Amino acid sequence: MEIQETPRTRHCAPERSIILFIHQEHGMTVTIKNGNYNREQLELEIRMLKALVDDLQRILEGDYPDEQLLTNSPAITSWKLSARRATCLEGVLFEHPRLRQIVPHGITSELWLLDLDRNYARTFSRFYRLGQKDIGQ
């Protein structure tokens, strides 16, 4: 995982300009702060997610990848199932539709967008309203 400052925001005052993109192997988290974010990176992520949804939809409908597509795809050998870390939010959850009314030590699915200007987050599965941030962070 790497954290970087985007070149687009370096012209602003440092305390107001840092936008963090937490790059993960499978996705990224976009942080909107003071109205700034990397639009091109978000557009790329949207295109990649749409391609994934399109592929899954075709497979659901019985249209599996053909030999040409698979021949032009990277190969992996000695493979196994594995797991890796993903950026998420952790905290007290309220009014979660699938969990209890109050979950004292909840962890969200993967975090995709964190809007500090409007106090919300979008995870893989849903939106969250942001309350007070943990003072330890």
Secondary structure, 3 states (H helix, E strand, C coil): CEEEECHHHCCCCHHHHCCEEEECCCCEEEEEECCECCHHHHHHHHHHHHHHHHHHHHHHCCCCCCHHHHHCCCCCCCCCCCCCCCCCCEEEEECCCCCCCEEEEEECCCEEEEECCCCEEEECCCEEECCCCCCCC
